[in-house]
Amino acid sequence: MQKYGPKPSGRKGPEQKKGPSAHEHSHAHAQGAGKPKAQHQHAPKALHAQHAPQQKAEHHSKHGGPVPPVTPKPTRDQFMPVSKADMKARGWDQCDFVFVIGDAYVDHPSFAPAIISRVLEEHGYRVGIIPQPDWHDPASVTILGEPKLGFLICGGNMDSMVLHYTVAKHHRTEDFYTPGGVMGKRPDHADVVYGNLIRRTYKHTPIILGGIEASLRRLAHYDYWSDKLKRSILLDSGADLIVYGMGERQIVEIADALASGIAVSDISWIQGTVYRARSYEQCDHPVILPSWDELTSDKKVYAESFGIQCRNLNPFLSHSLVEPYPHDIYAIQNPPAKPLTTEELDEVYELAYTRTYHPMYESQGGIPALKEVKFSLASNRGCLGECAFCALNFHQGRIIQARSEESLLREAEAMTHDPDFKGYIHDVGGPTAQFMVRACQKQATAGACTNRRCLSPTPCKNLTVSHKRYVHLLRKLRELPGVKKVFIRSGIRFDYAMLDTDHTFIKELAEYHTSGQLRLAPEHVCSEVLDVMGKPSNDLYEGFCKEFEKYSKEAGKEQYVLPYLMSSHPGSTMEVAVKLAEFCRDLGYNPEQVSDFYPTPSTVSTCIFYTGLDPRTMKPVYCPTNPHEKAMQRALIQYRDPDNYDLVVEALHKAHREDLIGYGPKCLVKPTRPPRQEKGAPHHHGKGPKGKAGSKRPHEPGRKPQGKSSPHQRSQHR
């Protein structure tokens, strides 16, 4: 990745204090016994073979070239230091950055701390890792000593509250990002706890927050678990800066600024960051948001503020946002960081990852979450879908960034030489599987539109629709020696697929990339909810299903589409929820898993849940917020479950749909209560779509069954 200047055009920043340049600093921090690090090149490096980072790029000539042998178990010195002994073995007396993380230490590019630490390493900085410190003991964050430049904090790959609690606010029983899946190794609101823990010991050392938890709490936000508005996490954590979104650009700029002698309190110009200040004079044409006092006194004001934030997510055209707090304190959000180019994204994913967990976890059974991603390929970032319930728009943005085919093939080829690889690539995608090109040419220089969406309510006339790049990549992956099958588990946007006049993607999806059942996420069937969600009409979903069924038959395969559905989303009245139950009845489908809408921070749907107003239009939207009503709406989708009988009957009475209680073929339940099912007895799953049995799912290698306590977001094919 290029080294970016510390002062983008159009932004004011302080004059740099005297100190070593970024280039000099990268040489001053030599690795090992004084050997200087080579000057960083702008061209992407070839993939460091799994567990063999010393191999050179020439050994990876496309997918037909020789691949170096794989060392099954990487040694401790191939990871970042996690102890003083590790630092001593490297000849280090001090780290530049100490990274405190809520997850176990997994050096794989699907884990945010791995990417950030490797990017910093590539730029000549020394990074130590403290995974899952004991938050009851301040000494736990001192084990690597005080860093030269600062502490980094990431609460984990998932928001700590989502990871700990179900939508019903029940405690989950497993943490898949912890050795052996053990729950309880990180605190609630991990970023806040870690920040204050560090600040108790190190009063003046810079603290920088990053990751999903900090990104989505960067300004005032609704906290579902306490049912109240919370301040910017910057103020509650004691941190100096927030890196929001994907942080590769920002962290290098911050590191270079600190290394050149600039005080952290003066770092106010970097895009993709939030900082605190006593004044906003340094900002060019800022937008002043409502104050904290105004936000907490009127929910309508919060909806207006969130709407302004939604309109300032364009890295090319957005303004700085200033949120005033009492005592003349301001939380100031700079515009988002510009997206990475294909070459830069390739380089990020081709750094010297060991692609596995630290050896200290071997005796504890490893890290369960790694199994989900170890043999998957991250091909893109960003999503132009802009679903209201999804935080991707706030975190990764709408501009599609895709890796090159060559980079992905190099990674896949190296993967085939892993002793644990059984021939199955579990996924090729990202937030959405098939988005590999920008929505339009305008996005390259002006970003995404602020006044309309790419796909909803109707597709933009300037939308570029093409699956050629993705189809070609999948074909090349299927041709790799040792690859038996390539699955697609990332979200498939079926409306985008149907917009393409060339249905080759749907045809090959059915023929090569599905094993019995394809899971898609229409989420709902009623326009009252779909319009709020920003999802396509049910007609498009049914059209895709027909095409998929047609191509499956042509391939001689009996395959079905199973829908993921969401209950109690904003816009869903009880009458609408009954219509969704009727859809399941007519489809002959009894879903085992239903996603009840979860109001996570900084989504449009969460804003509606809290305020009753759509921040995009400021129009009122009905939203079920009562836990009992949410339970009824969820039960309606699973009306065949005898345990849901009472809730279903109550819901039908509330919706005045007593016609669905009876013995007729259209009825959902009978007038009399069925006997309760004994615990442990097999559930009756009913029939699959189109009247076919679909409850027994063919085995898909690498997929972990997800029980009620699983915090993982299901692969939503949007």
C-alpha positions in Angstrom: 0.0 0.0 0.0 1.2 3.5 -0.8 2.3 5.8 2.0 -0.2 8.6 1.9 0.7 12.1 2.8 -0.5 13.3 6.1 -2.6 16.2 4.8 -5.2 15.5 2.1 -6.2 18.4 -0.1 -9.0 20.5 1.3 -8.2 19.6 4.9 -6.5 21.8 7.4 -3.8 20.3 9.6 -1.0 21.4 11.9 2.5 21.9 10.8 4.6 18.8 11.3 7.0 19.0 14.2 10.6 18.1 13.5 11.3 14.4 13.5 12.2 11.5 11.3 10.3 11.1 8.1 8.0 8.2 7.5 10.6 6.7 5.2 13.4 7.1 7.7 11.3 5.7 10.5 10.7 2.5 8.5 14.4 2.0 8.3 15.0 2.8 12.0 12.8 0.0 13.0 14.7 -2.9 11.6 13.4 -6.4 12.0 15.5 -9.0 13.6 19.2 -8.3 14.4 19.5 -4.9 12.9 18.8 -5.9 9.2 17.1 -2.9 7.6 13.7 -3.4 6.1 13.6 -2.9 2.3 11.9 0.2 1.1 8.2 -0.3 0.5 7.2 -0.8 -3.1 3.9 0.5 -4.4 3.2 -2.6 -6.5 1.4 -5.4 -4.7 3.5 -8.2 -3.4 2.9 -11.8 -4.3 1.1 -14.0 -1.7 3.3 -15.2 1.1 2.7 -18.9 1.0 0.8 -20.3 4.0 3.2 -20.6 6.9 6.2 -19.8 4.6 6.4 -16.0 4.3 10.0 -16.1 3.2 9.2 -17.3 -0.3 9.6 -14.9 -3.1 7.0 -13.6 -5.6 8.6 -15.4 -8.5 7.6 -18.8 -7.0 3.9 -17.8 -7.5 3.6 -17.4 -11.2 -0.1 -17.7 -11.7 -1.9 -20.8 -10.8 0.2 -23.1 -13.0 3.5 -22.2 -11.4 5.3 -24.0 -8.6 4.1 -23.5 -5.1 6.5 -23.7 -2.1 6.0 -26.5 0.4 3.8 -25.7 3.3 4.9 -26.0 6.9 1.9 -27.4 8.8 2.4 -25.6 12.0 3.9 -22.1 12.0 6.4 -21.3 14.7 5.9 -18.7 17.3 8.3 -16.2 15.8 6.1 -15.9 12.7 3.5 -14.2 14.7 3.5 -10.8 16.3 5.0 -10.8 19.9 2.5 -11.6 22.6 5.0 -11.6 25.5 8.3 -9.9 26.6 10.1 -13.2 25.8 8.8 -12.9 22.2 10.1 -9.3 22.0 13.4 -10.3 23.4 13.7 -13.1 20.8 13.3 -10.4 18.1 15.8 -8.1 19.8 13.1 -5.5 20.6 13.2 -3.5 23.8 9.9 -1.7 23.0 6.9 -2.0 20.7 5.8 0.9 18.6 2.2 -0.1 19.0 0.6 -2.5 21.5 -2.7 -3.9 20.1 -5.3 -5.0 22.7 -7.9 -7.2 21.1 -11.1 -8.9 22.3 -10.7 -11.9 20.2 -8.1 -14.6 20.4 -5.1 -13.9 18.2 -5.7 -15.3 14.8 -3.2 -14.2 12.1 -5.7 -14.4 9.2 -6.9 -11.6 6.9 -10.5 -12.3 7.9 -9.6 -10.9 11.4 -9.2 -7.2 11.5 -6.3 -7.0 14.0 -4.3 -9.3 11.8 -4.7 -7.0 8.8 -3.9 -3.8 10.8 -0.9 -5.4 12.5 0.5 -6.7 9.2 0.0 -3.4 7.4 1.9 -1.6 10.2 4.6 -4.2 10.1 4.9 -3.7 6.3 5.5 -0.1 6.9 8.3 -0.7 9.4 6.5 -0.5 12.7 6.8 -2.9 15.6 3.5 -4.3 16.8 2.8 -6.5 19.8 -0.5 -8.2 20.6 -2.4 -8.6 23.9 -5.3 -10.9 23.1 -8.2 -11.0 25.6 -6.6 -9.4 28.6 -8.1 -9.9 32.0 -10.2 -6.7 32.3 -10.4 -7.1 36.1 -6.6 -6.7 36.3 -4.9 -3.4 35.1 -1.6 -5.3 34.9 -2.9 -7.4 32.1 -2.4 -4.6 29.6 1.1 -3.9 30.8 2.7 -7.2 29.8 4.4 -5.8 26.8 5.4 -2.5 28.4 4.5 1.0 27.3 4.5 1.3 23.5 6.6 4.0 21.9 3.7 5.4 19.8 0.5 4.2 21.2 -2.1 1.5 22.1 -4.5 0.2 19.5 -7.8 -1.4 20.6 -10.2 -3.6 18.7 -13.0 -5.2 20.7 -13.2 -8.0 18.1 -14.5 -9.1 14.8 -18.0 -8.8 16.2 -19.6 -6.2 18.3 -19.1 -7.5 21.9 -22.8 -7.0 22.8 -24.1 -8.8 19.7 -21.6 -11.6 20.5 -22.7 -11.8 24.1 -26.5 -11.5 23.8 -29.4 -12.7 21.6 -32.0 -10.3 20.3 -34.1 -11.4 23.3 -31.2 -10.2 25.5 -30.4 -13.7 26.7 -26.8 -14.6 27.3 -25.2 -16.7 24.5 -23.3 -19.8 25.5 -20.4 -19.8 23.1 -17.9 -17.4 21.8 -16.4 -18.7 18.5 -13.6 -16.1 18.6 -12.2 -17.6 21.9 -10.2 -20.8 22.4 -12.6 -23.7 22.6 -15.6 -21.4 22.1 -15.5 -20.5 25.8 -17.8 -17.6 26.7 -16.7 -14.8 29.1 -13.2 -14.0 28.0 -14.1 -10.4 27.1 -16.3 -7.7 28.8 -19.5 -6.2 27.6 -18.7 -2.9 25.7 -15.2 -4.2 25.2 -13.7 -1.0 23.6 -14.9 1.1 26.5 -13.6 -1.3 29.2 -10.2 -1.8 27.5 -9.7 1.9 26.9 -10.3 2.8 30.5 -8.2 -0.1 31.7 -5.2 1.2 29.7 -5.8 4.8 30.7 -5.6 3.9 34.4 -2.0 3.0 34.0 -0.8 5.0 31.0 -2.2 8.5 31.5 -0.7 10.2 28.4 -0.1 7.4 25.9 -2.1 7.7 22.7 -5.0 5.3 22.4 -6.6 4.6 19.1 -9.9 2.6 18.7 -10.8 0.7 15.6 -13.0 -2.2 14.4 -16.7 -2.7 14.0 -17.7 -1.8 17.6 -15.9 1.5 17.6 -16.9 2.3 14.0 -20.7 2.0 14.6 -20.5 3.9 17.9 -18.4 6.7 16.6 -21.0 9.4 17.3 -24.1 9.4 19.6 -26.0 6.1 19.0 -28.9 4.1 20.3 -27.9 1.2 22.5 -30.5 -1.5 22.4 -29.2 -3.4 25.4 -29.7 -0.4 27.8 -32.5 1.1 25.7 -31.1 4.5 25.7 -28.9 6.9 23.7 -25.1 6.7 24.4 -22.4 9.2 23.7 -19.7 8.8 21.2 -17.6 5.9 22.3 -14.6 8.2 22.0 -15.7 10.0 25.1 -16.6 7.0 27.2 -13.5 5.0 26.4 -10.8 7.5 27.2 -9.3 7.1 23.7 -7.8 9.8 21.5 -8.9 8.7 18.1 -11.3 6.4 16.4 -10.4 4.8 13.1 -13.7 4.0 11.5 -14.4 1.8 8.5 -11.7 -0.2 6.9 -8.6 1.2 8.5 -5.5 0.4 6.4 -5.1 4.0 5.1 -5.8 5.7 8.4 -3.5 3.6 10.6 -0.5 4.2 8.4 -1.2 8.0 8.3 -1.6 8.0 12.1 1.5 6.0 12.7 3.6 8.2 10.4 2.3 11.3 12.1 3.0 10.0 15.6 6.5 8.8 14.5 7.3 12.3 13.1 6.6 13.9 16.5 3.1 15.2 16.0 1.0 15.0 19.2 -2.0 12.8 19.0 -4.2 15.8 20.1 -3.1 17.6 16.9 -4.0 14.7 14.5 -7.2 16.2 13.1 -7.0 15.9 9.3 -7.0 12.2 8.5 -10.1 10.9 6.6 -11.8 8.0 8.2 -11.1 9.2 11.8 -13.0 10.7 14.7 -11.3 12.9 17.2 -12.2 15.1 20.2 -11.5 18.8 20.3 -12.3 22.0 22.1 -12.9 23.9 18.9 -13.8 23.1 15.3 -12.0 26.0 13.6 -9.6 23.6 12.0 -12.5 22.0 9.9 -13.3 23.2 6.4 -17.1 23.8 6.0 -18.2 21.5 8.8 -21.8 20.4 9.4 -22.8 21.0 13.0 -25.0 18.2 14.3 -27.5 18.6 17.1 -25.9 18.7 20.5 -26.0 15.9 23.0 -28.6 17.7 25.1 -30.8 18.1 22.1 -30.4 14.5 21.0 -31.4 13.2 24.4 -34.4 15.4 24.8 -36.1 14.7 21.4 -36.1 11.5 19.4 -37.0 13.4 16.3 -33.8 15.4 16.6 -31.8 12.2 16.8 -33.5 10.9 13.6 -32.6 14.2 11.8 -29.0 13.9 13.0 -28.7 10.3 11.8 -30.2 11.3 8.5 -27.4 13.9 8.1 -24.8 11.2 8.9 -26.4 8.9 6.2 -25.9 11.7 3.7 -22.2 12.1 4.6 -20.8 8.7 3.8 -19.2 9.7 0.5 -15.4 9.8 0.9 -15.1 12.3 -2.1 -17.9 14.8 -1.2 -18.7 14.6 2.5 -18.2 17.2 5.1 -16.8 16.9 8.6 -19.5 16.3 11.2 -19.3 18.1 14.5 -21.3 16.7 17.5 -21.3 19.1 20.4 -21.2 17.9 24.0 -21.3 19.8 27.4 -18.3 21.7 28.6 -17.3 22.8 25.1 -16.2 19.3 23.9 -16.8 18.3 20.3 -16.6 14.8 18.7 -15.6 15.5 15.1 -15.9 13.0 12.4 -13.8 13.5 9.3 -15.1 12.3 5.9 -14.7 8.5 5.3 -11.3 7.2 4.0 -11.1 6.7 0.2 -11.5 3.1 -0.9 -8.5 1.0 -1.8 -7.5 0.3 -5.4 -7.4 -3.2 -6.7 -3.6 -3.2 -6.4 -3.7 -2.0 -2.8 -6.4 -4.5 -1.8 -4.3 -7.3 -3.4 -1.3 -6.2 -1.3 -3.3 -6.1 1.9 -4.4 -9.7 1.4 -1.0 -10.9 0.3 1.0 -9.8 3.4 2.9 -12.3 5.5 -0.1 -13.9 7.4 0.4 -17.3 8.9 -3.3 -17.8 8.2 -3.9 -19.6 11.4 -4.3 -19.1 15.2 -1.3 -18.5 17.5 0.3 -21.8 18.7 -0.5 -21.0 22.4 -4.1 -22.0 21.6 -3.3 -25.5 20.3 -3.9 -27.2 23.6 -7.2 -25.5 24.0 -8.7 -26.8 20.8 -7.9 -23.8 18.6 -10.3 -21.0 17.6 -13.7 -22.2 16.2 -14.3 -19.0 14.1 -11.2 -19.8 11.9 -12.9 -23.0 10.6 -15.6 -20.7 9.0 -13.1 -18.7 6.9 -9.8 -20.7 6.6 -10.6 -22.0 3.2 -12.7 -19.0 1.9 -11.6 -16.2 -0.4 -12.4 -12.6 0.3 -12.8 -11.2 -3.2 -14.5 -7.8 -2.5 -15.4 -5.0 -0.1 -18.3 -2.6 0.0 -22.0 -3.2 -0.9 -24.2 -1.1 -3.2 -27.3 -2.9 -1.8 -27.8 -0.5 1.1 -30.2 -2.7 3.1 -31.6 -0.6 6.0 -30.9 -3.3 8.7 -27.3 -3.7 7.6 -24.4 -1.7 9.0 -22.2 -2.2 5.9 -23.1 1.2 4.5 -21.8 2.8 7.6 -18.7 0.6 7.8 -17.4 -0.4 4.4 -19.4 2.0 2.2 -21.2 1.6 -1.1 -18.2 1.7 -3.4 -17.2 -1.8 -4.6 -13.5 -2.7 -4.2 -12.4 -6.0 -5.7 -9.2 -8.0 -5.7 -7.6 -9.1 -9.0 -8.2 -12.5 -10.3 -4.4 -13.2 -10.2 -4.3 -12.4 -6.5 -7.2 -14.7 -5.7 -5.9 -17.5 -7.7 -2.5 -17.3 -6.0 -4.2 -17.4 -2.6 -6.4 -20.4 -3.7 -3.5 -22.3 -5.0 -1.5 -21.9 -1.8 -4.6 -23.0 0.1 -4.7 -26.3 -1.8 -1.3 -27.2 -0.2 -2.6 -26.9 3.3 -2.7 -30.4 5.0 -6.2 -29.7 6.2 -7.6 -28.7 2.8 -10.1 -31.4 1.5 -10.8 -29.9 -1.9 -13.6 -27.5 -0.9 -13.4 -23.8 -1.2 -16.1 -22.7 1.2 -16.8 -19.2 -0.1 -15.7 -16.6 -2.7 -17.2 -13.2 -2.0 -17.6 -10.5 0.6 -20.5 -8.5 1.8 -22.2 -9.6 -1.4 -20.8 -12.4 -3.5 -21.2 -11.1 -7.1 -20.4 -7.4 -6.7 -17.0 -7.2 -8.5 -17.4 -3.9 -10.4 -18.4 -0.4 -9.3 -22.0 0.5 -9.6 -21.1 3.1 -12.2 -18.1 5.0 -13.6 -19.0 8.1 -11.5 -18.2 6.3 -8.3 -14.5 6.2 -9.1 -14.1 9.9 -8.8 -17.3 11.2 -7.1 -18.4 8.3 -4.9 -21.9 7.1 -4.4 -25.0 9.3 -4.8 -26.4 10.9 -1.7 -29.9 11.4 -3.0 -30.7 8.0 -4.4 -29.8 4.3 -4.0 -28.3 2.0 -6.7 -30.9 -0.8 -6.6 -33.9 0.4 -4.5 -36.7 1.3 -5.0 -35.9 0.8 -8.7 -32.5 0.2 -10.3 -30.6 3.3 -11.3 -30.4 3.8 -15.1 -26.6 4.2 -14.8 -26.1 1.0 -12.9 -23.4 -1.3 -14.4 -24.7 -4.9 -14.3 -22.2 -7.6 -15.1 -21.2 -11.0 -13.8 -18.5 -11.7 -16.3 -15.6 -11.0 -14.0 -17.0 -13.1 -11.2 -18.0 -16.0 -13.5 -14.5 -16.1 -15.0 -13.0 -16.2 -11.6 -15.2 -19.1 -10.5 -14.2 -21.0 -13.6 -10.5 -20.5 -13.0 -10.9 -21.6 -9.4 -12.7 -24.8 -10.5 -9.8 -25.6 -12.8 -7.2 -25.5 -10.0 -5.6 -28.9 -9.3 -6.9 -30.2 -6.0 -10.1 -28.2 -6.0 -13.2 -30.4 -5.9 -15.9 -27.8 -5.5 -16.3 -24.1 -5.0 -19.2 -23.0 -2.8 -20.7 -19.5 -2.6 -21.8 -18.7 1.0 -21.6 -14.9 0.7 -24.8 -13.1 -0.1 -26.1 -13.4 -3.6 -28.1 -10.3 -4.6 -30.8 -12.0 -6.7 -32.2 -8.8 -8.0 -28.8 -7.8 -9.4 -28.6 -11.3 -11.0 -31.9 -10.9 -12.6 -31.0 -7.5 -14.0 -28.2 -9.1 -16.0 -29.6 -10.2 -19.4 -27.0 -12.9 -19.5 -28.0 -15.6 -17.0 -24.7 -17.5 -17.2 -24.1 -16.8 -13.5 -27.4 -18.3 -12.4 -26.8 -21.3 -14.7 -23.3 -22.0 -13.4 -24.4 -21.3 -9.8 -27.0 -24.1 -10.2 -24.6 -26.4 -12.0 -21.4 -26.0 -10.1 -21.7 -24.0 -6.9 -24.8 -25.4 -5.1 -25.2 -28.6 -3.1 -28.9 -29.4 -2.9 -30.1 -26.2 -1.4 -29.4 -22.6 -2.2 -30.1 -20.2 0.6 -31.3 -16.7 -0.4 -32.5 -13.8 1.8 -35.6 -12.2 0.4 -36.1 -11.3 4.2 -39.8 -10.7 3.6 -42.6 -10.8 1.0 -44.7 -7.7 1.7 -44.0 -4.4 0.1 -44.7 -2.6 3.4 -41.6 -4.1 4.9 -39.5 -4.6 1.8 -39.7 -0.9 0.9 -38.4 0.1 4.4 -35.6 -2.6 4.1 -34.5 -1.4 0.7 -35.0 -4.9 -0.6 -36.4 -6.0 -4.0 -40.0 -7.1 -4.6 -41.1 -10.6 -4.0 -41.8 -11.0 -7.8 -38.1 -10.7 -8.4 -37.3 -13.3 -5.8 -39.8 -15.7 -7.3 -38.4 -15.0 -10.8 -34.9 -15.9 -9.7 -36.2 -19.1 -8.1 -37.8 -20.2 -11.4 -34.5 -19.5 -13.3 -32.5 -21.4 -10.7 -34.9 -24.3 -10.8 -34.8 -24.4 -14.6 -31.0 -24.5 -14.7 -30.9 -27.1 -12.0 -33.1 -29.4 -14.0 -30.9 -28.8 -17.1 -27.9 -29.9 -15.0 -29.8 -33.0 -13.9 -29.8 -31.8 -10.3 -32.7 -31.7 -7.8 -32.1 -28.5 -6.0 -34.2 -25.9 -4.2 -34.0 -22.3 -3.0 -34.6 -21.9 0.8 -35.5 -18.4 2.0 -34.0 -16.6 5.0 -36.8 -14.5 6.6 -36.8 -11.7 9.1 -39.5 -11.1 11.6 -40.6 -7.9 13.4 -38.6 -5.5 11.1 -39.8 -1.9 11.0 -42.9 -1.7 8.8 -44.1 -5.1 10.0 -47.6 -4.9 11.5 -49.2 -8.0 12.8 -51.3 -8.2 9.7 -48.2 -8.1 7.6 -46.6 -10.8 9.7 -49.5 -13.1 9.1 -49.0 -12.6 5.3 -45.4 -13.8 5.7 -46.7 -16.9 7.6 -49.1 -17.5 4.7 -46.2 -17.3 2.3 -44.4 -20.0 4.2 -47.6 -22.1 4.2 -48.0 -21.8 0.4 -44.3 -22.5 -0.1 -44.6 -25.6 2.0 -41.6 -24.4 4.0 -41.1 -24.5 7.8 -38.0 -22.5 8.5 -35.7 -23.9 11.2 -34.1 -20.6 11.7 -35.8 -17.2 11.7 -33.9 -13.9 12.1 -35.8 -11.6 14.5 -34.8 -8.0 13.7 -31.8 -7.1 15.9 -31.4 -3.3 16.5 -27.6 -3.1 16.3 -25.9 0.3 16.4 -25.9 2.8 13.5 -28.3 1.2 11.0 -31.3 2.9 9.5 -33.6 0.2 10.9 -32.3 0.7 14.4 -32.9 4.5 14.1 -36.5 3.6 13.1 -36.8 1.2 16.0 -35.7 3.9 18.5 -37.5 7.0 17.0 -40.4 5.6 15.0 -39.1 7.8 12.1 -37.3 6.8 8.9 -34.2 9.1 8.9 -34.1 9.1 5.1 -37.6 10.6 4.8 -38.5 11.6 8.3 -41.8 9.8 7.8 -43.3 7.7 10.6 -42.9 3.9 10.3 -44.6 1.4 12.5 -42.1 -0.8 14.4 -42.8 -3.7 16.8 -40.7 -2.9 19.9 -42.6 -4.9 22.6 -40.8 -8.2 23.2 -44.1 -10.1 23.3 -45.2 -8.7 20.0 -41.8 -9.6 18.5 -42.2 -13.1 19.9 -45.6 -13.4 18.2 -44.3 -12.3 14.9 -41.5 -14.7 15.1 -43.8 -17.6 16.1 -46.0 -16.9 13.1 -43.2 -17.8 10.7 -42.7 -21.1 12.6 -46.4 -21.7 13.2 -45.9 -25.5 12.7 -43.9 -25.7 15.9 -46.3 -26.9 18.7 -44.5 -24.8 21.2 -45.6 -21.7 19.3 -49.3 -22.6 19.3 -50.4 -20.1 22.0 -48.4 -17.2 20.5 -49.7 -18.0 17.0 -53.4 -18.1 18.1 -52.9 -14.8 20.0 -51.3 -13.2 16.9 -54.1 -14.3 14.6 -56.7 -12.9 17.0 -54.8 -9.6 17.2 -54.7 -9.4 13.4 -58.4 -10.4 13.1 -57.4 -13.4 11.0 -59.5 -16.0 12.9 -60.2 -17.6 9.4 -56.7 -19.1 9.7 -57.7 -21.1 12.8 -59.5 -24.2 11.8 -59.2 -27.5 9.9 -59.2 -26.1 6.3 -56.2 -26.5 4.0 -55.3 -22.8 4.4 -55.5 -22.7 8.2 -52.3 -22.2 10.1 -53.4 -23.9 13.4 -56.3 -26.0 14.6 -58.8 -24.8 17.2 -57.4 -27.2 19.8 -53.9 -27.1 21.1 -51.6 -30.0 19.9 -49.7 -32.0 22.4 -46.3 -30.5 23.4 -43.3 -32.1 21.8 -41.0 -33.9 24.2 -37.6 -32.4 24.7 -35.1 -34.1 22.4 -37.7 -35.5 20.0 -37.1 -34.9 16.4 -38.8 -31.8 15.0 -41.3 -32.0 12.1 -39.8 -29.8 9.5 -42.6 -30.0 7.0 -42.0 -29.9 3.3 -39.5 -27.9 1.3 -40.2 -25.4 -1.4 -42.4 -26.4 -4.3 -43.8 -29.3 -2.2 -40.5 -31.1 -2.1 -38.8 -32.4 1.0 -36.2 -29.8 1.9 -35.5 -30.2 5.6 -32.6 -32.5 5.3 -29.8 -30.4 4.1 -26.9 -32.1 2.1 -23.6 -31.8 3.9 -21.6 -28.8 2.9 -18.0 -29.1 4.0 -16.8 -26.5 6.3 -20.2 -25.2 7.4 -20.8 -25.3 11.1 -24.4 -25.9 12.3 -25.6 -22.8 14.0 -27.7 -23.3 17.1 -29.7 -20.8 19.0 -26.7 -19.5 20.8 -24.6 -18.8 17.7 -23.7 -15.2 17.3 -22.6 -15.6 13.7 -24.7 -13.7 11.2 -26.0 -16.2 8.7 -24.9 -16.0 5.1 -27.6 -13.6 3.9 -28.0 -14.0 0.1 -29.3 -10.5 -0.5 
